[in-house]
Amino acid sequence: MDDDVAVLRLEGGKANAMTPDLLDTLERTRVFACEKPIVAAINGHAIAGGCVLALTCDWRIAVDDPAIRIGLNETQLGIGMPAIVVEAVRAAVPPASLSPIAFEGALFAPGDALAVGLVHELATAGELVARATAKARAYAALPPAAVAQVKHALRAPGLDAVARNADRETARWLETWFSSAAQSRLRAVVAKLR
């Protein structure tokens, strides 16, 4: 960390242990609404909540490792998406990419994630943090009031949609989450992780 750039590292762990904190952060739109530029350096799988967190950032750099997967597989599990997730996806990726990313729930290798707009650039593992930090410094060098105003203006439609639709869409999302079919699929996925 220096005067212009702060680095926050999220260490991998069990996804079930991280889920409540991630949902709280997303529901409060903290990252999506932040008026300071945020750069994501993705050095491992970013699936479901990890992908959403990255999509709420302004610039996403992924390590160029074909074994890594990035995407939103919720629909494959029979789970919908709450309003904050829908708006983060809508704001982050090109309209033509919404179908494979959101509807189909495809998981992408980094090169394919770049092609559909899930990430902006790729880097080697050795250069990932330096590239992300350089991008953050470039953002920090811009006049902060102008950046904040533009970022707010770009995100305002999505934030307004979240405010209007959150209750209704959260209820619909929870119906899918707690359906017996989705719970069965989730249990199967968790069993494979053990």
Order of alpha helices (4+ residues) and beta strands (2+ residues): alpha-alpha-beta-beta-alpha-beta-beta-alpha-beta-alpha-beta-alpha-alpha-alpha
